[in-house]
Amino acid sequence: MTRLPVIEGKEVIKALAKLGYKQARQKGSHIRLQCPDRKSVTVPNHLVGRGLLRKILRDANLSPDEFTKLLK
């Protein structure tokens, strides 16, 4: 199993955009992303720790390995 990195929210948004997520709204530094066939997720526009990243991936129905492939 791949260890999740601590990364910026912008990188998480870029990776999720490859799956079809689009920005729906923003309140402060938190960006709400929606995808037609997946659950909506909220990503902060600052450092995302491993625990929060794991929660975002669970909501997006992604494994850590699939996510690291999207980062490349």
N, C-alpha and C positions, 0 to 999 in steps of 0.2 A: 504494500500500500504506500502510496506517495505521501510524503509529509507536505502539508499545505504551507505555502509561503505567507509572509506578512507583506502585503502589497498595497499600493494606492488604490483608492476607489475608482479612479479613471481607468486603470488597467482592467479591473473587474468589469466595468461597463463596456469596454472595448471587446472583451472576450464574450460577454453575453450578447452583444450586438451581432456577433457572428451566428448566433442561434435564432436571431429574429427579434430580440428585445429592442424596444424603442422607448425613449423617455416620454412618460405620460405627464409628469408634473415634478416640481421641485419646491421644497419648503426649507429654506435655510441651506444647510450643506447636505441635505438628504434628498436623493434623487429616486423617484419611483419609476420603475421600468415595467412595461407590460409586453406580453407576447400572446398572440391569439390562442396557441395551443398549450401554454404553460401557465403556472401560477405567477402572479405579479410579485416582484421583489423590490425592496428598498435598499439602496446602496449609499453609504456615506461618501462624501467627497473629501475624504482624508484617509489616513492609514486604516486598513481593515485587518484586524487580528485573525488568528486561526479559528477561534471559536465562532466569531461572526461570519467569517467566510464559509465555514462548515454549514451554518444555518442558511445562508444564502443559497449554497449549492443544494441543500436538501429541499428548499422551496422550489428551486429551478429543476429539480429531479435530475441532477448531474452527479457523477462520481468524481472524486478528486483527480483520478487519472484522466477522465474526459476533460476536466477543466484545465489541467496543465497542458494538454494538447491544444486547447483553444488559445492559450497564452502565447504559443509560438507562432 
